[in-house]
Amino acid sequence: MTGAQAGSISSGFQIGYAISLVFFSNLADRVSPKKVYLWSLFASGICALGFALFARDFYSAMVLYTLVGLALGGTYTTGVMLIAHEFSETSRGMAVGFFIASTSCGYAVSLALSGLALPLGGYRLSFLVTCSGPLLGWLVALLTLRHTNVPAEGRREGERFVREVLKNREAMLLIWGYTFHNWELQGMWAWTPAFLSACLALSGAQDISAAGSGARLTSMFHLMGLLASFSMGTLSDRWGRKRVMVAMAGISTACSFVFGWTIGLPLVIVLAIGAVYAFSSLGDSPVLSAALTESVKGSYLGAALGLRSLLGFGAAAIAPMVFGAILDWTNPGQKGAYTTWGWAFTALGAGGMAALMTMAKLKRN
C-alpha cells in the first residue's frame, strides 16, 4: 500500500468513530448512558472479530475497520458521563485520567501482543489476538457496572443547544482545543509504529522484524500515555485545568516539530524524545474532558461531547491521511521505504500549536 492508502484505513475508522460518537452521545442524554455504553462495547467486540477474520486486503480492511469505529463510538463519551455522575469536581480530573489511561493501557497491550504475534503467525494471528480484547472488555464492564444506575438527565423548558453549547464561550474553546489536540495525537499514534519500524529498518533490521519491534516500542510510548493520563488528570485537580493543558500542549507541539527529523539518529535519542512526545500529547486529554463536564449543564453534556467528538475525530480522521500524503510527496519514488519523516510530523505540530493558542484563551484556571 501507499502511505495515503495506509493512512486512509485509519481515517476510515476515525470517520466511523466520529459519526457514531455524535449519535450515541446525543442518545445518552435521553437514554441511560450505562445502556448505551454496554451495547456499544458489545457491538464493537463483534465487529472487531469480523475484522480479524475477514480483513485481507485494502478494501476489506477499510470497510471492516470503519465498522469497528461505528460500533465503538458509544463507549467514550458515555464513559465520561458515567464518571461525571459518580465523581465530584474535586476528584473528577483524577477519575477521567484513569479512564483515559485505560485506553493507553489497551493500546500498549495490543501493540505488545502484536509485536509478539507478528513473527509467529503474521498479521492474521496478530489481528485475532488483539481483536479479542473488546469482548473481554464488555464482560469486565458488565460486571463492574451491575450495581450502577445513571439515569438520563432530561431537558427543561427553554433550554436550547445553541445557548447551552454553541454560545458557551468556555465550552467552545475546550471543544476547539480538543479538535486541534486530536489532530496531533491521533496522527502521531497512527504513524509512530511505522516511523519506528523505518528507524529500525534504516539500522539494518529485516522488514518483519522491524515491524514487530516497531509495534513493541510504540507500546512503551502508550505506557507513557497511561502515566500521563492519570498523573496530569490528578494534577489538574490541584493546580487547575488551564495550567496543565497549556503546559502539555506546549511540550507536545515542540516534540511534533522535532520527532520526525530524528530518523537516523541513535535509537536511544529517538525513544527518549518519543517518550516525552507520548506523555505530553496525551497529558491534556483527560483535563480537556473533565473541564468540559464542568462547563456545560448535565442535560446537554452528551450533546456537547457529541459536537466535540464530531469535530475532534473528524480532525483525527483527516490527520493520518494527510500525514501519509505528505510522506508520499516528500519521498518520491520510495514507496514503502520512507526516509524523510520530518515534514509529516511538522504538519501534526500545526495542530498542536493551534490547541495551545486556544487553551491559552480560557478564563478558568
Secondary structure, DSSP 8 states (H G I E B T S, - for coil): --HHHHHHHHHHHHHHHHHHHHHHHHHHTTS-HHHHHHHHHHHHHHHHHHHHHH--SHHHHHHHHHHHHHHHTTTTHHHHHHHHHHS-HHHHHHHHHHHHHHHHHHHHHHHHHHHHHHHHHHHHHHHHHHTTHHHHHHHHHHHHTTT---------TT--HIIIIIT-HHHHHHHHHHHHHHHHHHHHHHHHHHHHHHHHHHTT--HHHHHHHHHHHHHHHHHHHHHHHHHHHHHHHHH-HHHHHHHHHHHHHHHHHHHGGGTTS-HHHHHHHHHHHHHHHHHTHHHHHHHHHTTS-GGGHHHHHHHHHHHHHHHHHHHHHHHHHHHHHHSTT-TT-----HHHHHHHHHHHHHHHHHHHT----
